[in-house]
C-alpha cells in the first residue's frame, strides 16, 4: 500500500528537527517546521557526527558538506592544568546551516513560539503566540530540553494520572557551559591548525571545578568549551528555563572566571576568547535526564525533548538524528492516519529508541565523572582509563556503540563502511511495505 499523505508538524528548527525535515523531504509526506527563533544561525557551538549517523547523511547528500565544514576526529587527548599529558583515547582505527541547504524555505516558519496543542480525534492543531495555528496529523516535538510540546502532552498525561514520578520532577541542571568558535588564527599559531585531522584536547583542572575542551576546525579556527559542575544548591534552581538557551547573554562573568586558565596552545584561554566574536560565544546551563513518556495521542518527542545529555559526550545530536531516521522509516510505512495507526508507530519508535537513549545517558555520565571528578581516587581512575586499558578494549567498546547505523529504507542504501559490520536494519512497520516517494527523491 502506498504511503498516506501525512501532514506532519515539526516543532523545533535545531539539529533534530531539521534532520528529520531533510528525511521527510525525500518522501510524499507533507511537513512544516515551526522554529520560535527569528533566525537559524550558529551560536558558537560545534557538532560532532559519529559513524552511526554518517550513512544517513550520505543518503541525504549532505556528507560532503559536513566534511568540508569539519575535520575527522583522530583521538581525545587529556592534559592537566600544567599542560602535562595524562593520556589519550584513540578513535583513529553539522551545523543547522548545512541542514537547511536542501529544504524549501516555504516549509520553514521562524518566530513561532508554541503555546498549546489541541488534539482531536482525527487531527492536531498547534497554536502559536503570534496568533497563527497549524493543523496536521502528527506533531513532533524537537524543541529542546524545555520542550513546549512535552509540556503540553505532560499536562494531559498528568491530568489522566499517567505520568511517572520521574517525569513529574523538574529538570535540574548539572553544568555551566561556555562555548565559542574563534575567528581564523594565523596558521603558525599552533601546528594542530594545519593538520587534516582533529584531536579533541581536554584540559582537566585539579584545583578548580571545571575542565576545558579545544577542537581545531577548518580555516584555522578553534572551537572551544569550558564546563563547570554545578553545586547541589545550583542544581535545584527553578530558574533553569530562563538560562538554558544557547544565546550570547550573561557570558562576561564566566569569561572573567576562566580566562586565566592555560590552554594546550601555549597561551591562556582568555587569549582564545579575545579572538572569538561575542556573537559566537554562548553561556548555557546543561541538564541530564531521560524522560519516560515520549508520546501521547498524536504528539511525539525527539532529541533533547525526551532525553537531555550534556554535549561533552558528543552523543546528543547523533541520538536526535537516529531518532529521526527511526520515525521517518515508520511514518512512510503507515497504512492510514487513524489514532490506532499513529499509536502503533509511536509505540514501535519508543520500543526501539528508548533503551538506546537510556544507555547513552549512562555512558555520558560515566564519561563526565572521569573528566570532572577531583581527588586522588579520581586521578587514579583517569590514569588507569587513559593509559592502561588495552587499545583493543577501547576499539571493541566503540564498535559496540557504533554498530547501530540505520539508513532510510526508502532511499538507495549506501555501502557499509568501517572495520566493524553494522547491525541489521530495523524491520519495516509492515512486512512487504511499499513506499511512495517523490519523483525527485532518487
Buried (B, 14 or more C-beta within 10 A) or exposed (E): EEBBEBBBBBBBBBBBBBBBBBBBBBBBBBBBBBBBBEEBEBBBBBBBBBBBBBBBBBBBEBBEBBBEBBBEBBBBBBBBBEEEEBBBBBBEEBBBEBBBEBBEEEBBBEBBBBEBBEBEEEBBBBBBEEEEEBEBBBBBBBBBBBBBBBBBBBEBBEEEEEBEEEBEEEBBBBBBBBBBBBEBBEEEBBEBBEEEEBBBBBBBBEEEBBBBBBBBBBEBBBBBBBBBBBEEEBBEBEEBEEBBBBBBEBBEEBBEBBBEBBBBBEEBBBBBBEBBEEEBBBBBBBBBBBBEBBBBBBBBBBBBBBBBBBBBBBBBBBBBBBBBBBBBBBBBBBBEBBBEBBBBBBEBBBEBBBEBBEEBBEBBBEBBEBBBBBEEEBBEBBEEBBEEEEEEEBBEEBBEBBBBBBBBBBBEEBEEEBEBEBEEBBEBBEEEBEBBBEEEBE
